[in-house]
Amino acid sequence: MALEKLRDAWEGVLNPVLESLSGVKPATVTWVALPIGILGGLAVLTAESSTYGANMLFGGGLLIIMAMILDGLDGPLARKYGNVTRWGDYLDHTFDRLLDAVWILCIAGSVFVGDIALGLAAAWLTLLGSYMGTQAQAVAGTRNYRGFSRADRTILSIVAIFLTGIFIHAGIDDFGMLPGILDHIPINPMSVIVLISAFGGLWTFLVRFQQAKFEISRIDSEDPLPQPNQTSEDE
């Protein structure tokens, strides 16, 4: 949520870059970001707890950063050159959701967490929170960005990946094991971000659900939908 406020500032410094991309279609940028993001996730998934593995984490983190930069370019590029389309918006949101799930699953499936079931739960809750925003837009006509935003989650994930690599180089071990039913998962930056993603997704779902209920109920009271019985009587 906090990083969403930087969107306008980000677009303000993009003009030189956008001018250099004047001949590039926004959808092309969107498509290029997808494989780069997937490769970043796979680098994290296959990294080992070694010096070489730490360097793979750094490489994966850089690829994820590159994918995020490209993801932040397609929209401003479309608006600057009058190429805004419904398909472009749909494609961008679809690939965002795909990369969200891929990154969480790759982090959770890595040797630094080792619990793909937790990753699936975190990915599901993350997508559920995102769904509430898009569904509110479909029904009420306004996008709901409340809760734990994609930008916040992705930045924290990148920080966790780099921290894990730094800890390996510094010889810093895990900080014990998680409690309860998660006692097989080591405590480290990457396991923490999976938990944050899971609880953040749940919190986002609840916050957006409540906000959508308020907004949609207001619209229903001001502009009720035609009812089948009333239509039949009018005829």
C-alpha positions as CSV (number, residue, x, y, z in Angstrom):
1,M,0.0,0.0,0.0
2,A,2.8,2.4,0.9
3,L,4.7,1.8,-2.4
4,E,1.5,2.4,-4.5
5,K,1.8,6.1,-3.5
6,L,5.1,6.3,-5.4
7,R,3.5,5.4,-8.7
8,D,3.0,9.0,-9.8
9,A,6.6,9.9,-8.8
10,W,7.9,6.8,-10.7
11,E,6.0,7.9,-13.9
12,G,7.3,11.4,-13.5
13,V,11.0,10.3,-14.0
14,L,10.2,7.9,-16.8
15,N,10.0,10.4,-19.7
16,P,13.5,9.9,-21.1
17,V,13.0,6.1,-21.0
18,L,9.5,6.3,-22.6
19,E,10.9,8.6,-25.4
20,S,13.5,6.0,-26.2
21,L,10.7,3.3,-26.4
22,S,8.4,5.4,-28.7
23,G,8.4,2.6,-31.4
24,V,7.7,-0.2,-28.9
25,K,4.2,-1.6,-28.3
26,P,3.2,-1.7,-24.6
27,A,2.1,-5.3,-25.0
28,T,5.6,-6.2,-26.1
29,V,7.0,-4.9,-22.9
30,T,4.4,-6.9,-21.0
31,W,5.3,-10.1,-22.8
32,V,9.0,-9.6,-22.3
33,A,8.5,-9.2,-18.5
34,L,6.9,-12.6,-18.1
35,P,9.8,-14.9,-19.1
36,I,12.3,-12.7,-17.3
37,G,10.2,-12.9,-14.1
38,I,9.8,-16.7,-14.4
39,L,13.6,-17.1,-14.9
40,G,14.1,-15.1,-11.8
41,G,11.8,-17.3,-9.8
42,L,13.4,-20.5,-11.2
43,A,16.9,-19.2,-10.2
44,V,15.6,-18.8,-6.6
45,L,13.9,-22.2,-6.7
46,T,17.1,-24.0,-7.8
47,A,19.6,-22.1,-5.7
48,E,21.5,-24.1,-3.1
49,S,22.7,-23.1,0.3
50,S,26.3,-22.4,-0.9
51,T,28.3,-19.5,-2.2
52,Y,27.2,-20.5,-5.8
53,G,23.6,-20.7,-4.6
54,A,23.9,-17.2,-3.0
55,N,25.1,-15.8,-6.3
56,M,22.1,-17.5,-8.0
57,L,19.8,-15.8,-5.5
58,F,21.4,-12.4,-6.4
59,G,20.9,-13.2,-10.1
60,G,17.3,-14.3,-9.5
61,G,16.6,-11.1,-7.4
62,L,18.0,-9.0,-10.3
63,L,15.8,-10.7,-12.8
64,I,12.7,-10.1,-10.6
65,I,13.7,-6.5,-10.3
66,M,14.1,-6.3,-14.1
67,A,10.6,-7.8,-14.6
68,M,9.1,-5.3,-12.1
69,I,10.7,-2.4,-14.0
70,L,9.3,-3.6,-17.3
71,D,5.9,-4.1,-15.5
72,G,6.1,-0.5,-14.5
73,L,6.8,0.7,-18.0
74,D,4.0,-0.8,-20.1
75,G,1.2,1.3,-18.6
76,P,3.0,4.7,-18.8
77,L,4.2,3.8,-22.3
78,A,0.6,3.1,-23.4
79,R,-0.7,6.4,-21.8
80,K,2.1,8.5,-23.3
81,Y,1.6,7.4,-26.9
82,G,-2.2,6.8,-26.8
83,N,-2.0,3.0,-27.0
84,V,-4.3,2.3,-24.0
85,T,-6.4,-0.7,-24.7
86,R,-8.6,-3.1,-22.7
87,W,-6.6,-6.0,-23.9
88,G,-3.3,-4.4,-22.7
89,D,-4.8,-3.8,-19.3
90,Y,-6.2,-7.4,-19.1
91,L,-2.8,-8.9,-20.2
92,D,-0.9,-6.8,-17.7
93,H,-3.1,-7.9,-14.8
94,T,-3.1,-11.5,-15.9
95,F,0.7,-11.7,-16.1
96,D,1.0,-9.9,-12.7
97,R,-1.1,-12.7,-11.1
98,L,1.0,-15.4,-12.8
99,L,4.3,-13.9,-11.6
100,D,2.9,-13.3,-8.1
101,A,2.1,-17.1,-7.8
102,V,5.4,-18.2,-9.5
103,W,7.5,-16.1,-7.1
104,I,5.8,-17.2,-4.0
105,L,5.9,-20.9,-5.1
106,C,9.5,-20.7,-6.1
107,I,10.5,-19.1,-2.7
108,A,8.5,-21.7,-0.8
109,G,9.8,-24.6,-2.8
110,S,13.5,-23.6,-2.4
111,V,15.8,-25.3,0.0
112,F,15.6,-22.2,2.2
113,V,11.9,-22.9,3.0
114,G,11.1,-26.4,1.7
115,D,7.4,-26.4,2.0
116,I,5.5,-26.2,-1.3
117,A,2.2,-26.7,0.5
118,L,2.8,-23.5,2.5
119,G,3.7,-21.8,-0.8
120,L,0.4,-23.0,-2.4
121,A,-1.5,-21.6,0.6
122,A,0.3,-18.3,0.4
123,A,-0.2,-18.1,-3.4
124,W,-3.9,-18.8,-3.0
125,L,-4.4,-16.2,-0.4
126,T,-2.4,-13.7,-2.4
127,L,-4.5,-14.3,-5.5
128,L,-7.6,-14.1,-3.4
129,G,-6.7,-10.7,-2.2
130,S,-6.0,-9.6,-5.7
131,Y,-9.3,-11.0,-6.9
132,M,-11.2,-8.9,-4.5
133,G,-9.7,-5.8,-6.0
134,T,-10.5,-6.8,-9.6
135,Q,-14.0,-8.0,-8.7
136,A,-14.8,-4.8,-7.0
137,Q,-13.7,-3.0,-10.1
138,A,-15.9,-5.2,-12.2
139,V,-19.0,-4.7,-10.1
140,A,-18.5,-1.2,-8.7
141,G,-16.4,0.4,-11.5
142,T,-13.6,1.4,-9.1
143,R,-10.4,-0.4,-8.3
144,N,-9.8,-1.3,-4.6
145,Y,-6.1,-1.0,-3.7
146,R,-6.4,-1.3,0.0
147,G,-4.5,-3.8,2.0
148,F,-1.1,-5.4,1.3
149,S,-0.2,-4.3,-2.2
150,R,1.6,-6.2,-4.9
151,A,4.4,-3.6,-4.9
152,D,4.9,-4.0,-1.1
153,R,4.9,-7.8,-1.3
154,T,7.4,-7.9,-4.3
155,I,9.8,-5.4,-2.8
156,L,9.9,-7.4,0.5
157,S,10.4,-10.6,-1.4
158,I,13.4,-9.1,-3.3
159,V,14.8,-7.9,0.0
160,A,14.4,-11.4,1.5
161,I,16.1,-13.0,-1.5
162,F,19.1,-10.7,-1.3
163,L,19.3,-10.9,2.5
164,T,19.4,-14.7,2.3
165,G,22.3,-14.5,-0.2
166,I,24.1,-12.0,2.0
167,F,23.6,-14.3,5.0
168,I,25.1,-17.2,3.1
169,H,28.2,-15.2,2.2
170,A,28.5,-14.0,5.8
171,G,28.2,-17.5,7.2
172,I,25.0,-16.6,9.1
173,D,22.8,-19.6,9.8
174,D,19.0,-19.8,10.1
175,F,17.5,-18.4,13.3
176,G,16.0,-21.7,14.5
177,M,12.7,-23.3,13.3
178,L,9.2,-22.0,13.1
179,P,6.8,-23.1,15.9
180,G,3.9,-25.5,15.9
181,I,2.9,-27.3,12.7
182,L,5.6,-25.3,10.8
183,D,8.4,-26.6,13.0
184,H,10.1,-28.2,9.9
185,I,10.6,-24.8,8.3
186,P,13.8,-22.8,9.2
187,I,13.4,-19.2,10.2
188,N,15.1,-17.0,7.6
189,P,14.2,-14.0,5.4
190,M,12.6,-16.2,2.7
191,S,10.4,-18.3,5.0
192,V,9.3,-15.1,6.7
193,I,8.3,-13.5,3.4
194,V,6.2,-16.5,2.6
195,L,4.3,-16.2,5.9
196,I,4.0,-12.4,5.3
197,S,2.5,-13.1,1.9
198,A,0.0,-15.6,3.3
199,F,-1.2,-13.4,6.1
200,G,-1.0,-10.3,4.0
201,G,-3.2,-11.9,1.4
202,L,-5.7,-12.9,4.0
203,W,-5.7,-9.4,5.5
204,T,-6.1,-7.8,2.0
205,F,-9.0,-10.1,1.3
206,L,-10.8,-9.1,4.5
207,V,-10.1,-5.3,4.1
208,R,-11.1,-5.3,0.4
209,F,-14.2,-7.4,1.0
210,Q,-15.4,-4.9,3.7
211,Q,-14.6,-1.9,1.6
212,A,-16.3,-3.5,-1.5
213,K,-19.4,-4.3,0.7
214,F,-19.7,-0.7,1.7
215,E,-19.2,0.7,-1.8
216,I,-21.4,-1.7,-3.6
217,S,-24.2,-1.4,-1.0
218,R,-24.1,2.4,-1.5
219,I,-24.4,2.0,-5.2
220,D,-27.3,-0.5,-4.8
221,S,-29.1,2.0,-2.6
222,E,-28.6,4.9,-5.0
223,D,-29.1,3.0,-8.3
224,P,-30.9,-0.3,-7.6
225,L,-30.8,-3.0,-10.3
226,P,-34.0,-3.8,-12.1
227,Q,-35.8,-6.8,-10.5
228,P,-37.4,-9.6,-12.5
229,N,-40.8,-9.3,-10.7
230,Q,-40.9,-5.6,-11.4
231,T,-40.0,-6.1,-15.0
232,S,-42.8,-8.6,-15.4
233,E,-45.4,-6.3,-13.9
234,D,-44.2,-3.4,-16.1
235,E,-44.8,-5.5,-19.2
